[in-house]
Amino acid sequence: MNLQDAQFYIINLHHKGWLYHLDDDAVDCLRDVATVKQAQTIQDNIDLIIDADFDWGMFGCPLGFCVALHNNELDLLIESHEIPQTLKEE
């Protein structure tokens, strides 16, 4: 797993409506939307993400990334960058 994998995992949780405060327990937080097994798997994966100690840059940590995602700050960040016309190296 790398930082991008961790970010995409969190983004996928957000899109499913399963993003929760990462300091809390997933099993408790997701009991209304996920099975105990699903929530425990999510908790295990979040623990791996936190323990990986990636450099989250401007977000500081996975929790900061979640806050930015929840507040739609990532959309604003993405929209502020120009999209290249081609991805091919010249």
PyMOL Python script that loads the backbone (N, CA, C, O; Angstrom):
from pymol import cmd

cmd.read_pdbstr("""\
ATOM      1  N   MET A   1       0.843  -1.174   0.000  1.00  0.00           N
ATOM      2  CA  MET A   1       0.000   0.000   0.000  1.00  0.00           C
ATOM      3  C   MET A   1       0.891   1.240   0.000  1.00  0.00           C
ATOM      4  O   MET A   1       1.912   1.290   0.685  1.00  0.00           O
ATOM      5  N   ASN A   2       0.484   2.231  -0.776  1.00  0.00           N
ATOM      6  CA  ASN A   2       1.174   3.513  -0.784  1.00  0.00           C
ATOM      7  C   ASN A   2       0.172   4.622  -0.436  1.00  0.00           C
ATOM      8  O   ASN A   2      -1.003   4.350  -0.191  1.00  0.00           O
ATOM      9  N   LEU A   3       0.643   5.861  -0.418  1.00  0.00           N
ATOM     10  CA  LEU A   3      -0.217   6.977  -0.046  1.00  0.00           C
ATOM     11  C   LEU A   3      -1.431   7.077  -0.963  1.00  0.00           C
ATOM     12  O   LEU A   3      -2.546   7.307  -0.494  1.00  0.00           O
ATOM     13  N   GLN A   4      -1.224   6.907  -2.251  1.00  0.00           N
ATOM     14  CA  GLN A   4      -2.350   7.013  -3.189  1.00  0.00           C
ATOM     15  C   GLN A   4      -3.398   5.934  -2.918  1.00  0.00           C
ATOM     16  O   GLN A   4      -4.597   6.210  -2.969  1.00  0.00           O
ATOM     17  N   ASP A   5      -2.959   4.719  -2.632  1.00  0.00           N
ATOM     18  CA  ASP A   5      -3.903   3.646  -2.272  1.00  0.00           C
ATOM     19  C   ASP A   5      -4.716   4.037  -1.036  1.00  0.00           C
ATOM     20  O   ASP A   5      -5.930   3.838  -0.988  1.00  0.00           O
ATOM     21  N   ALA A   6      -4.032   4.591  -0.049  1.00  0.00           N
ATOM     22  CA  ALA A   6      -4.711   5.006   1.183  1.00  0.00           C
ATOM     23  C   ALA A   6      -5.723   6.111   0.897  1.00  0.00           C
ATOM     24  O   ALA A   6      -6.843   6.079   1.407  1.00  0.00           O
ATOM     25  N   GLN A   7      -5.332   7.081   0.088  1.00  0.00           N
ATOM     26  CA  GLN A   7      -6.243   8.172  -0.257  1.00  0.00           C
ATOM     27  C   GLN A   7      -7.467   7.646  -1.004  1.00  0.00           C
ATOM     28  O   GLN A   7      -8.594   8.034  -0.695  1.00  0.00           O
ATOM     29  N   PHE A   8      -7.259   6.778  -1.972  1.00  0.00           N
ATOM     30  CA  PHE A   8      -8.383   6.231  -2.728  1.00  0.00           C
ATOM     31  C   PHE A   8      -9.299   5.391  -1.840  1.00  0.00           C
ATOM     32  O   PHE A   8     -10.516   5.402  -2.022  1.00  0.00           O
ATOM     33  N   TYR A   9      -8.729   4.670  -0.890  1.00  0.00           N
ATOM     34  CA  TYR A   9      -9.545   3.877   0.031  1.00  0.00           C
ATOM     35  C   TYR A   9     -10.470   4.800   0.829  1.00  0.00           C
ATOM     36  O   TYR A   9     -11.663   4.527   0.968  1.00  0.00           O
ATOM     37  N   ILE A  10      -9.912   5.885   1.345  1.00  0.00           N
ATOM     38  CA  ILE A  10     -10.706   6.842   2.114  1.00  0.00           C
ATOM     39  C   ILE A  10     -11.750   7.514   1.227  1.00  0.00           C
ATOM     40  O   ILE A  10     -12.890   7.702   1.650  1.00  0.00           O
ATOM     41  N   ILE A  11     -11.371   7.876   0.006  1.00  0.00           N
ATOM     42  CA  ILE A  11     -12.325   8.490  -0.934  1.00  0.00           C
ATOM     43  C   ILE A  11     -13.472   7.526  -1.220  1.00  0.00           C
ATOM     44  O   ILE A  11     -14.628   7.943  -1.281  1.00  0.00           O
ATOM     45  N   ASN A  12     -13.165   6.250  -1.395  1.00  0.00           N
ATOM     46  CA  ASN A  12     -14.217   5.259  -1.647  1.00  0.00           C
ATOM     47  C   ASN A  12     -15.161   5.131  -0.451  1.00  0.00           C
ATOM     48  O   ASN A  12     -16.372   4.997  -0.628  1.00  0.00           O
ATOM     49  N   LEU A  13     -14.618   5.170   0.755  1.00  0.00           N
ATOM     50  CA  LEU A  13     -15.482   5.156   1.940  1.00  0.00           C
ATOM     51  C   LEU A  13     -16.408   6.362   1.930  1.00  0.00           C
ATOM     52  O   LEU A  13     -17.598   6.246   2.223  1.00  0.00           O
ATOM     53  N   HIS A  14     -15.856   7.514   1.591  1.00  0.00           N
ATOM     54  CA  HIS A  14     -16.648   8.746   1.538  1.00  0.00           C
ATOM     55  C   HIS A  14     -17.779   8.626   0.513  1.00  0.00           C
ATOM     56  O   HIS A  14     -18.919   8.991   0.800  1.00  0.00           O
ATOM     57  N   HIS A  15     -17.468   8.125  -0.660  1.00  0.00           N
ATOM     58  CA  HIS A  15     -18.487   8.005  -1.716  1.00  0.00           C
ATOM     59  C   HIS A  15     -19.577   6.995  -1.364  1.00  0.00           C
ATOM     60  O   HIS A  15     -20.709   7.116  -1.831  1.00  0.00           O
ATOM     61  N   LYS A  16     -19.244   6.009  -0.551  1.00  0.00           N
ATOM     62  CA  LYS A  16     -20.251   5.037  -0.112  1.00  0.00           C
ATOM     63  C   LYS A  16     -21.071   5.559   1.067  1.00  0.00           C
ATOM     64  O   LYS A  16     -22.055   4.938   1.468  1.00  0.00           O
ATOM     65  N   GLY A  17     -20.662   6.703   1.621  1.00  0.00           N
ATOM     66  CA  GLY A  17     -21.331   7.214   2.808  1.00  0.00           C
ATOM     67  C   GLY A  17     -20.875   6.517   4.075  1.00  0.00           C
ATOM     68  O   GLY A  17     -21.580   6.532   5.084  1.00  0.00           O
ATOM     69  N   TRP A  18     -19.698   5.904   4.029  1.00  0.00           N
ATOM     70  CA  TRP A  18     -19.186   5.133   5.153  1.00  0.00           C
ATOM     71  C   TRP A  18     -17.997   5.792   5.838  1.00  0.00           C
ATOM     72  O   TRP A  18     -17.350   5.173   6.682  1.00  0.00           O
ATOM     73  N   LEU A  19     -17.706   7.022   5.490  1.00  0.00           N
ATOM     74  CA  LEU A  19     -16.587   7.703   6.133  1.00  0.00           C
ATOM     75  C   LEU A  19     -17.007   8.114   7.537  1.00  0.00           C
ATOM     76  O   LEU A  19     -18.109   8.625   7.740  1.00  0.00           O
ATOM     77  N   TYR A  20     -16.148   7.895   8.478  1.00  0.00           N
ATOM     78  CA  TYR A  20     -16.430   8.180   9.885  1.00  0.00           C
ATOM     79  C   TYR A  20     -15.201   8.853  10.485  1.00  0.00           C
ATOM     80  O   TYR A  20     -14.152   8.912   9.844  1.00  0.00           O
ATOM     81  N   HIS A  21     -15.322   9.358  11.699  1.00  0.00           N
ATOM     82  CA  HIS A  21     -14.185   9.968  12.380  1.00  0.00           C
ATOM     83  C   HIS A  21     -13.206   8.849  12.705  1.00  0.00           C
ATOM     84  O   HIS A  21     -13.530   7.937  13.465  1.00  0.00           O
ATOM     85  N   LEU A  22     -12.017   8.917  12.134  1.00  0.00           N
ATOM     86  CA  LEU A  22     -11.079   7.803  12.214  1.00  0.00           C
ATOM     87  C   LEU A  22     -10.564   7.525  13.619  1.00  0.00           C
ATOM     88  O   LEU A  22      -9.994   6.463  13.866  1.00  0.00           O
ATOM     89  N   ASP A  23     -10.754   8.456  14.537  1.00  0.00           N
ATOM     90  CA  ASP A  23     -10.373   8.197  15.929  1.00  0.00           C
ATOM     91  C   ASP A  23     -11.405   7.330  16.639  1.00  0.00           C
ATOM     92  O   ASP A  23     -11.136   6.799  17.717  1.00  0.00           O
ATOM     93  N   ASP A  24     -12.578   7.185  16.043  1.00  0.00           N
ATOM     94  CA  ASP A  24     -13.630   6.355  16.621  1.00  0.00           C
ATOM     95  C   ASP A  24     -13.537   4.933  16.058  1.00  0.00           C
ATOM     96  O   ASP A  24     -12.742   4.668  15.156  1.00  0.00           O
ATOM     97  N   ASP A  25     -14.339   4.040  16.586  1.00  0.00           N
ATOM     98  CA  ASP A  25     -14.347   2.648  16.149  1.00  0.00           C
ATOM     99  C   ASP A  25     -15.330   2.451  15.003  1.00  0.00           C
ATOM    100  O   ASP A  25     -16.501   2.818  15.108  1.00  0.00           O
ATOM    101  N   ALA A  26     -14.853   1.873  13.915  1.00  0.00           N
ATOM    102  CA  ALA A  26     -15.689   1.672  12.732  1.00  0.00           C
ATOM    103  C   ALA A  26     -16.913   0.801  13.033  1.00  0.00           C
ATOM    104  O   ALA A  26     -17.997   1.051  12.505  1.00  0.00           O
ATOM    105  N   VAL A  27     -16.745  -0.200  13.862  1.00  0.00           N
ATOM    106  CA  VAL A  27     -17.867  -1.090  14.169  1.00  0.00           C
ATOM    107  C   VAL A  27     -18.993  -0.303  14.835  1.00  0.00           C
ATOM    108  O   VAL A  27     -20.166  -0.508  14.522  1.00  0.00           O
ATOM    109  N   ASP A  28     -18.643   0.590  15.745  1.00  0.00           N
ATOM    110  CA  ASP A  28     -19.664   1.419  16.405  1.00  0.00           C
ATOM    111  C   ASP A  28     -20.267   2.431  15.435  1.00  0.00           C
ATOM    112  O   ASP A  28     -21.482   2.625  15.406  1.00  0.00           O
ATOM    113  N   CYS A  29     -19.412   3.073  14.643  1.00  0.00           N
ATOM    114  CA  CYS A  29     -19.872   4.160  13.771  1.00  0.00           C
ATOM    115  C   CYS A  29     -20.688   3.678  12.573  1.00  0.00           C
ATOM    116  O   CYS A  29     -21.583   4.380  12.103  1.00  0.00           O
ATOM    117  N   LEU A  30     -20.382   2.495  12.088  1.00  0.00           N
ATOM    118  CA  LEU A  30     -20.989   2.025  10.837  1.00  0.00           C
ATOM    119  C   LEU A  30     -22.067   0.968  11.053  1.00  0.00           C
ATOM    120  O   LEU A  30     -22.503   0.328  10.096  1.00  0.00           O
ATOM    121  N   ARG A  31     -22.492   0.781  12.273  1.00  0.00           N
ATOM    122  CA  ARG A  31     -23.439  -0.299  12.570  1.00  0.00           C
ATOM    123  C   ARG A  31     -24.744  -0.197  11.784  1.00  0.00           C
ATOM    124  O   ARG A  31     -25.393  -1.213  11.538  1.00  0.00           O
ATOM    125  N   ASP A  32     -25.138   1.012  11.388  1.00  0.00           N
ATOM    126  CA  ASP A  32     -26.398   1.185  10.649  1.00  0.00           C
ATOM    127  C   ASP A  32     -26.252   0.987   9.143  1.00  0.00           C
ATOM    128  O   ASP A  32     -27.253   0.879   8.434  1.00  0.00           O
ATOM    129  N   VAL A  33     -25.015   0.937   8.648  1.00  0.00           N
ATOM    130  CA  VAL A  33     -24.820   0.842   7.195  1.00  0.00           C
ATOM    131  C   VAL A  33     -23.971  -0.349   6.753  1.00  0.00           C
ATOM    132  O   VAL A  33     -23.953  -0.695   5.572  1.00  0.00           O
ATOM    133  N   ALA A  34     -23.278  -0.967   7.685  1.00  0.00           N
ATOM    134  CA  ALA A  34     -22.383  -2.070   7.322  1.00  0.00           C
ATOM    135  C   ALA A  34     -22.548  -3.216   8.311  1.00  0.00           C
ATOM    136  O   ALA A  34     -22.986  -3.021   9.444  1.00  0.00           O
ATOM    137  N   THR A  35     -22.193  -4.402   7.864  1.00  0.00           N
ATOM    138  CA  THR A  35     -22.183  -5.541   8.782  1.00  0.00           C
ATOM    139  C   THR A  35     -20.994  -5.387   9.722  1.00  0.00           C
ATOM    140  O   THR A  35     -20.079  -4.605   9.464  1.00  0.00           O
ATOM    141  N   VAL A  36     -21.021  -6.128  10.791  1.00  0.00           N
ATOM    142  CA  VAL A  36     -19.898  -6.092  11.737  1.00  0.00           C
ATOM    143  C   VAL A  36     -18.613  -6.517  11.030  1.00  0.00           C
ATOM    144  O   VAL A  36     -17.555  -5.928  11.252  1.00  0.00           O
ATOM    145  N   LYS A  37     -18.705  -7.531  10.185  1.00  0.00           N
ATOM    146  CA  LYS A  37     -17.511  -8.010   9.465  1.00  0.00           C
ATOM    147  C   LYS A  37     -16.976  -6.918   8.526  1.00  0.00           C
ATOM    148  O   LYS A  37     -15.768  -6.691   8.472  1.00  0.00           O
ATOM    149  N   GLN A  38     -17.861  -6.248   7.793  1.00  0.00           N
ATOM    150  CA  GLN A  38     -17.430  -5.175   6.904  1.00  0.00           C
ATOM    151  C   GLN A  38     -16.780  -4.045   7.703  1.00  0.00           C
ATOM    152  O   GLN A  38     -15.721  -3.538   7.332  1.00  0.00           O
ATOM    153  N   ALA A  39     -17.421  -3.662   8.791  1.00  0.00           N
ATOM    154  CA  ALA A  39     -16.891  -2.569   9.611  1.00  0.00           C
ATOM    155  C   ALA A  39     -15.550  -2.937  10.222  1.00  0.00           C
ATOM    156  O   ALA A  39     -14.659  -2.093  10.314  1.00  0.00           O
ATOM    157  N   GLN A  40     -15.396  -4.184  10.641  1.00  0.00           N
ATOM    158  CA  GLN A  40     -14.113  -4.604  11.215  1.00  0.00           C
ATOM    159  C   GLN A  40     -13.011  -4.598  10.157  1.00  0.00           C
ATOM    160  O   GLN A  40     -11.873  -4.226  10.441  1.00  0.00           O
ATOM    161  N   THR A  41     -13.353  -5.010   8.938  1.00  0.00           N
ATOM    162  CA  THR A  41     -12.382  -4.959   7.840  1.00  0.00           C
ATOM    163  C   THR A  41     -11.978  -3.518   7.561  1.00  0.00           C
ATOM    164  O   THR A  41     -10.802  -3.230   7.343  1.00  0.00           O
ATOM    165  N   ILE A  42     -12.946  -2.620   7.566  1.00  0.00           N
ATOM    166  CA  ILE A  42     -12.655  -1.201   7.361  1.00  0.00           C
ATOM    167  C   ILE A  42     -11.739  -0.701   8.474  1.00  0.00           C
ATOM    168  O   ILE A  42     -10.761  -0.004   8.203  1.00  0.00           O
ATOM    169  N   GLN A  43     -12.046  -1.050   9.717  1.00  0.00           N
ATOM    170  CA  GLN A  43     -11.208  -0.634  10.843  1.00  0.00           C
ATOM    171  C   GLN A  43      -9.791  -1.158  10.692  1.00  0.00           C
ATOM    172  O   GLN A  43      -8.828  -0.427  10.924  1.00  0.00           O
ATOM    173  N   ASP A  44      -9.656  -2.425  10.302  1.00  0.00           N
ATOM    174  CA  ASP A  44      -8.325  -3.011  10.096  1.00  0.00           C
ATOM    175  C   ASP A  44      -7.561  -2.252   9.021  1.00  0.00           C
ATOM    176  O   ASP A  44      -6.368  -1.987   9.172  1.00  0.00           O
ATOM    177  N   ASN A  45      -8.252  -1.901   7.930  1.00  0.00           N
ATOM    178  CA  ASN A  45      -7.595  -1.167   6.850  1.00  0.00           C
ATOM    179  C   ASN A  45      -7.211   0.245   7.280  1.00  0.00           C
ATOM    180  O   ASN A  45      -6.132   0.726   6.936  1.00  0.00           O
ATOM    181  N   ILE A  46      -8.077   0.904   8.022  1.00  0.00           N
ATOM    182  CA  ILE A  46      -7.762   2.246   8.527  1.00  0.00           C
ATOM    183  C   ILE A  46      -6.583   2.178   9.491  1.00  0.00           C
ATOM    184  O   ILE A  46      -5.718   3.053   9.469  1.00  0.00           O
ATOM    185  N   ASP A  47      -6.538   1.168  10.322  1.00  0.00           N
ATOM    186  CA  ASP A  47      -5.391   0.994  11.219  1.00  0.00           C
ATOM    187  C   ASP A  47      -4.097   0.854  10.429  1.00  0.00           C
ATOM    188  O   ASP A  47      -3.069   1.419  10.804  1.00  0.00           O
ATOM    189  N   LEU A  48      -4.148   0.097   9.329  1.00  0.00           N
ATOM    190  CA  LEU A  48      -2.961  -0.046   8.475  1.00  0.00           C
ATOM    191  C   LEU A  48      -2.557   1.288   7.864  1.00  0.00           C
ATOM    192  O   LEU A  48      -1.372   1.610   7.789  1.00  0.00           O
ATOM    193  N   ILE A  49      -3.544   2.059   7.428  1.00  0.00           N
ATOM    194  CA  ILE A  49      -3.278   3.368   6.829  1.00  0.00           C
ATOM    195  C   ILE A  49      -2.629   4.297   7.847  1.00  0.00           C
ATOM    196  O   ILE A  49      -1.646   4.972   7.541  1.00  0.00           O
ATOM    197  N   ILE A  50      -3.173   4.329   9.043  1.00  0.00           N
ATOM    198  CA  ILE A  50      -2.625   5.202  10.092  1.00  0.00           C
ATOM    199  C   ILE A  50      -1.224   4.739  10.492  1.00  0.00           C
ATOM    200  O   ILE A  50      -0.321   5.560  10.652  1.00  0.00           O
ATOM    201  N   ASP A  51      -1.043   3.436  10.652  1.00  0.00           N
ATOM    202  CA  ASP A  51       0.253   2.895  11.062  1.00  0.00           C
ATOM    203  C   ASP A  51       1.327   3.045   9.988  1.00  0.00           C
ATOM    204  O   ASP A  51       2.519   2.996  10.294  1.00  0.00           O
ATOM    205  N   ALA A  52       0.915   3.227   8.733  1.00  0.00           N
ATOM    206  CA  ALA A  52       1.887   3.350   7.643  1.00  0.00           C
ATOM    207  C   ALA A  52       2.692   4.641   7.754  1.00  0.00           C
ATOM    208  O   ALA A  52       3.785   4.736   7.195  1.00  0.00           O
ATOM    209  N   ASP A  53       2.175   5.620   8.456  1.00  0.00           N
ATOM    210  CA  ASP A  53       2.885   6.871   8.714  1.00  0.00           C
ATOM    211  C   ASP A  53       3.351   7.554   7.425  1.00  0.00           C
ATOM    212  O   ASP A  53       4.501   7.979   7.313  1.00  0.00           O
ATOM    213  N   PHE A  54       2.437   7.650   6.454  1.00  0.00           N
ATOM    214  CA  PHE A  54       2.735   8.341   5.199  1.00  0.00           C
ATOM    215  C   PHE A  54       2.874   9.837   5.434  1.00  0.00           C
ATOM    216  O   PHE A  54       2.386  10.370   6.431  1.00  0.00           O
ATOM    217  N   ASP A  55       3.543  10.503   4.510  1.00  0.00           N
ATOM    218  CA  ASP A  55       3.611  11.964   4.523  1.00  0.00           C
ATOM    219  C   ASP A  55       2.358  12.471   3.816  1.00  0.00           C
ATOM    220  O   ASP A  55       2.259  12.388   2.592  1.00  0.00           O
ATOM    221  N   TRP A  56       1.406  12.992   4.575  1.00  0.00           N
ATOM    222  CA  TRP A  56       0.125  13.442   4.042  1.00  0.00           C
ATOM    223  C   TRP A  56       0.187  14.884   3.555  1.00  0.00           C
ATOM    224  O   TRP A  56      -0.837  15.463   3.193  1.00  0.00           O
ATOM    225  N   GLY A  57       1.380  15.464   3.544  1.00  0.00           N
ATOM    226  CA  GLY A  57       1.559  16.805   3.008  1.00  0.00           C
ATOM    227  C   GLY A  57       0.688  17.821   3.715  1.00  0.00           C
ATOM    228  O   GLY A  57       0.639  17.871   4.944  1.00  0.00           O
ATOM    229  N   MET A  58      -0.001  18.633   2.925  1.00  0.00           N
ATOM    230  CA  MET A  58      -0.807  19.724   3.464  1.00  0.00           C
ATOM    231  C   MET A  58      -1.936  19.261   4.384  1.00  0.00           C
ATOM    232  O   MET A  58      -2.474  20.065   5.145  1.00  0.00           O
ATOM    233  N   PHE A  59      -2.301  17.984   4.326  1.00  0.00           N
ATOM    234  CA  PHE A  59      -3.390  17.463   5.159  1.00  0.00           C
ATOM    235  C   PHE A  59      -2.892  17.048   6.546  1.00  0.00           C
ATOM    236  O   PHE A  59      -3.678  16.965   7.490  1.00  0.00           O
ATOM    237  N   GLY A  60      -1.619  16.796   6.666  1.00  0.00           N
ATOM    238  CA  GLY A  60      -1.011  16.454   7.943  1.00  0.00           C
ATOM    239  C   GLY A  60      -1.113  14.989   8.331  1.00  0.00           C
ATOM    240  O   GLY A  60      -0.148  14.404   8.824  1.00  0.00           O
ATOM    241  N   CYS A  61      -2.279  14.395   8.110  1.00  0.00           N
ATOM    242  CA  CYS A  61      -2.517  13.017   8.531  1.00  0.00           C
ATOM    243  C   CYS A  61      -3.794  12.521   7.844  1.00  0.00           C
ATOM    244  O   CYS A  61      -4.483  13.307   7.194  1.00  0.00           O
ATOM    245  N   PRO A  62      -4.120  11.230   7.977  1.00  0.00           N
ATOM    246  CA  PRO A  62      -5.350  10.726   7.359  1.00  0.00           C
ATOM    247  C   PRO A  62      -6.603  11.460   7.828  1.00  0.00           C
ATOM    248  O   PRO A  62      -7.534  11.663   7.049  1.00  0.00           O
ATOM    249  N   LEU A  63      -6.626  11.855   9.092  1.00  0.00           N
ATOM    250  CA  LEU A  63      -7.790  12.572   9.616  1.00  0.00           C
ATOM    251  C   LEU A  63      -7.944  13.933   8.924  1.00  0.00           C
ATOM    252  O   LEU A  63      -9.057  14.340   8.591  1.00  0.00           O
ATOM    253  N   GLY A  64      -6.836  14.625   8.711  1.00  0.00           N
ATOM    254  CA  GLY A  64      -6.871  15.899   7.988  1.00  0.00           C
ATOM    255  C   GLY A  64      -7.349  15.716   6.562  1.00  0.00           C
ATOM    256  O   GLY A  64      -8.072  16.561   6.033  1.00  0.00           O
ATOM    257  N   PHE A  65      -6.953  14.621   5.939  1.00  0.00           N
ATOM    258  CA  PHE A  65      -7.413  14.306   4.583  1.00  0.00           C
ATOM    259  C   PHE A  65      -8.927  14.090   4.590  1.00  0.00           C
ATOM    260  O   PHE A  65      -9.625  14.560   3.692  1.00  0.00           O
ATOM    261  N   CYS A  66      -9.432  13.382   5.600  1.00  0.00           N
ATOM    262  CA  CYS A  66     -10.880  13.140   5.709  1.00  0.00           C
ATOM    263  C   CYS A  66     -11.651  14.442   5.897  1.00  0.00           C
ATOM    264  O   CYS A  66     -12.714  14.634   5.306  1.00  0.00           O
ATOM    265  N   VAL A  67     -11.114  15.325   6.717  1.00  0.00           N
ATOM    266  CA  VAL A  67     -11.778  16.611   6.949  1.00  0.00           C
ATOM    267  C   VAL A  67     -11.851  17.395   5.639  1.00  0.00           C
ATOM    268  O   VAL A  67     -12.897  17.951   5.304  1.00  0.00           O
ATOM    269  N   ALA A  68     -10.744  17.439   4.902  1.00  0.00           N
ATOM    270  CA  ALA A  68     -10.733  18.150   3.616  1.00  0.00           C
ATOM    271  C   ALA A  68     -11.717  17.513   2.642  1.00  0.00           C
ATOM    272  O   ALA A  68     -12.417  18.217   1.915  1.00  0.00           O
ATOM    273  N   LEU A  69     -11.772  16.200   2.626  1.00  0.00           N
ATOM    274  CA  LEU A  69     -12.705  15.489   1.755  1.00  0.00           C
ATOM    275  C   LEU A  69     -14.146  15.798   2.150  1.00  0.00           C
ATOM    276  O   LEU A  69     -14.979  16.089   1.292  1.00  0.00           O
ATOM    277  N   HIS A  70     -14.432  15.736   3.418  1.00  0.00           N
ATOM    278  CA  HIS A  70     -15.781  16.007   3.917  1.00  0.00           C
ATOM    279  C   HIS A  70     -16.219  17.443   3.619  1.00  0.00           C
ATOM    280  O   HIS A  70     -17.389  17.688   3.326  1.00  0.00           O
ATOM    281  N   ASN A  71     -15.291  18.379   3.694  1.00  0.00           N
ATOM    282  CA  ASN A  71     -15.598  19.794   3.461  1.00  0.00           C
ATOM    283  C   ASN A  71     -15.494  20.202   1.990  1.00  0.00           C
ATOM    284  O   ASN A  71     -15.531  21.389   1.668  1.00  0.00           O
ATOM    285  N   ASN A  72     -15.365  19.227   1.111  1.00  0.00           N
ATOM    286  CA  ASN A  72     -15.237  19.452  -0.337  1.00  0.00           C
ATOM    287  C   ASN A  72     -14.016  20.279  -0.710  1.00  0.00           C
ATOM    288  O   ASN A  72     -13.980  20.866  -1.791  1.00  0.00           O
ATOM    289  N   GLU A  73     -13.028  20.338   0.152  1.00  0.00           N
ATOM    290  CA  GLU A  73     -11.814  21.081  -0.140  1.00  0.00           C
ATOM    291  C   GLU A  73     -10.980  20.394  -1.218  1.00  0.00           C
ATOM    292  O   GLU A  73     -10.237  21.056  -1.942  1.00  0.00           O
ATOM    293  N   LEU A  74     -11.098  19.073  -1.328  1.00  0.00           N
ATOM    294  CA  LEU A  74     -10.350  18.370  -2.376  1.00  0.00           C
ATOM    295  C   LEU A  74     -10.871  18.759  -3.750  1.00  0.00           C
ATOM    296  O   LEU A  74     -10.092  18.915  -4.690  1.00  0.00           O
ATOM    297  N   ASP A  75     -12.191  18.917  -3.870  1.00  0.00           N
ATOM    298  CA  ASP A  75     -12.775  19.336  -5.143  1.00  0.00           C
ATOM    299  C   ASP A  75     -12.234  20.707  -5.545  1.00  0.00           C
ATOM    300  O   ASP A  75     -11.893  20.933  -6.706  1.00  0.00           O
ATOM    301  N   LEU A  76     -12.159  21.611  -4.580  1.00  0.00           N
ATOM    302  CA  LEU A  76     -11.638  22.947  -4.865  1.00  0.00           C
ATOM    303  C   LEU A  76     -10.167  22.884  -5.257  1.00  0.00           C
ATOM    304  O   LEU A  76      -9.730  23.602  -6.156  1.00  0.00           O
ATOM    305  N   LEU A  77      -9.407  22.030  -4.589  1.00  0.00           N
ATOM    306  CA  LEU A  77      -7.988  21.875  -4.898  1.00  0.00           C
ATOM    307  C   LEU A  77      -7.802  21.327  -6.311  1.00  0.00           C
ATOM    308  O   LEU A  77      -6.958  21.810  -7.066  1.00  0.00           O
ATOM    309  N   ILE A  78      -8.592  20.320  -6.661  1.00  0.00           N
ATOM    310  CA  ILE A  78      -8.499  19.714  -7.989  1.00  0.00           C
ATOM    311  C   ILE A  78      -8.907  20.719  -9.060  1.00  0.00           C
ATOM    312  O   ILE A  78      -8.251  20.824 -10.097  1.00  0.00           O
ATOM    313  N   GLU A  79      -9.982  21.454  -8.814  1.00  0.00           N
ATOM    314  CA  GLU A  79     -10.470  22.432  -9.799  1.00  0.00           C
ATOM    315  C   GLU A  79      -9.498  23.586  -9.994  1.00  0.00           C
ATOM    316  O   GLU A  79      -9.539  24.255 -11.027  1.00  0.00           O
ATOM    317  N   SER A  80      -8.624  23.835  -9.022  1.00  0.00           N
ATOM    318  CA  SER A  80      -7.698  24.957  -9.127  1.00  0.00           C
ATOM    319  C   SER A  80      -6.490  24.642  -9.997  1.00  0.00           C
ATOM    320  O   SER A  80      -5.707  25.539 -10.309  1.00  0.00           O
ATOM    321  N   HIS A  81      -6.327  23.396 -10.390  1.00  0.00           N
ATOM    322  CA  HIS A  81      -5.188  23.010 -11.225  1.00  0.00           C
ATOM    323  C   HIS A  81      -5.641  22.838 -12.671  1.00  0.00           C
ATOM    324  O   HIS A  81      -6.705  22.284 -12.949  1.00  0.00           O
ATOM    325  N   GLU A  82      -4.822  23.317 -13.563  1.00  0.00           N
ATOM    326  CA  GLU A  82      -5.159  23.141 -14.979  1.00  0.00           C
ATOM    327  C   GLU A  82      -4.933  21.694 -15.384  1.00  0.00           C
ATOM    328  O   GLU A  82      -3.978  21.050 -14.949  1.00  0.00           O
ATOM    329  N   ILE A  83      -5.817  21.205 -16.211  1.00  0.00           N
ATOM    330  CA  ILE A  83      -5.695  19.839 -16.714  1.00  0.00           C
ATOM    331  C   ILE A  83      -4.815  19.873 -17.955  1.00  0.00           C
ATOM    332  O   ILE A  83      -5.093  20.624 -18.891  1.00  0.00           O
ATOM    333  N   PRO A  84      -3.752  19.064 -17.974  1.00  0.00           N
ATOM    334  CA  PRO A  84      -2.884  19.075 -19.154  1.00  0.00           C
ATOM    335  C   PRO A  84      -3.618  18.550 -20.383  1.00  0.00           C
ATOM    336  O   PRO A  84      -4.503  17.700 -20.275  1.00  0.00           O
ATOM    337  N   GLN A  85      -3.245  19.058 -21.536  1.00  0.00           N
ATOM    338  CA  GLN A  85      -3.849  18.616 -22.780  1.00  0.00           C
ATOM    339  C   GLN A  85      -3.443  17.180 -23.127  1.00  0.00           C
ATOM    340  O   GLN A  85      -4.204  16.445 -23.757  1.00  0.00           O
ATOM    341  N   THR A  86      -2.266  16.803 -22.717  1.00  0.00           N
ATOM    342  CA  THR A  86      -1.796  15.448 -22.971  1.00  0.00           C
ATOM    343  C   THR A  86      -0.965  14.997 -21.797  1.00  0.00           C
ATOM    344  O   THR A  86      -0.329  15.813 -21.130  1.00  0.00           O
ATOM    345  N   LEU A  87      -0.964  13.728 -21.543  1.00  0.00           N
ATOM    346  CA  LEU A  87      -0.161  13.166 -20.474  1.00  0.00           C
ATOM    347  C   LEU A  87       1.117  12.547 -21.022  1.00  0.00           C
ATOM    348  O   LEU A  87       1.966  12.089 -20.256  1.00  0.00           O
ATOM    349  N   LYS A  88       1.257  12.531 -22.338  1.00  0.00           N
ATOM    350  CA  LYS A  88       2.455  11.972 -22.950  1.00  0.00           C
ATOM    351  C   LYS A  88       3.641  12.887 -22.730  1.00  0.00           C
ATOM    352  O   LYS A  88       3.534  14.111 -22.809  1.00  0.00           O
ATOM    353  N   GLU A  89       4.771  12.264 -22.452  1.00  0.00           N
ATOM    354  CA  GLU A  89       6.001  13.066 -22.355  1.00  0.00           C
ATOM    355  C   GLU A  89       6.475  13.395 -23.760  1.00  0.00           C
ATOM    356  O   GLU A  89       6.397  12.574 -24.673  1.00  0.00           O
ATOM    357  N   GLU A  90       6.957  14.587 -23.906  1.00  0.00           N
ATOM    358  CA  GLU A  90       7.424  14.992 -25.239  1.00  0.00           C
ATOM    359  C   GLU A  90       8.935  14.945 -25.304  1.00  0.00           C
ATOM    360  O   GLU A  90       9.517  15.252 -26.345  1.00  0.00           O
TER     361      GLU A  90
END
""", "prot")
cmd.dss("prot")
cmd.show_as("cartoon", "prot")
cmd.util.cbc("prot")
cmd.orient("prot")
